[in-house]
Amino acid sequence: IWRVQYALAKLRKAARTLLTLDPKDPKRIFEGAALLRRMSRYGLLADDELDLDSILQLTTQKLLERRLQTKVYKQGLAKSIH
């Protein structure tokens, strides 16, 4: 769990630093779009919630739901999550 919390902290920190910049700043536009694209590709954000504020609302539960072990267990292919 601490690895997921660390990864989430890094994502939130990146989003916070980008939110402090001016909305027209080229760094915010370029890096913000890249960060949102990465979150969409990982399946953490839906297409309708692609903004930097939604990255700040991510929880460790949302990240843990994307693990392969969780997906296999939820589909009923495994009896336990381990």
Disulfide bonds with the S-S distance in Angstrom:
none
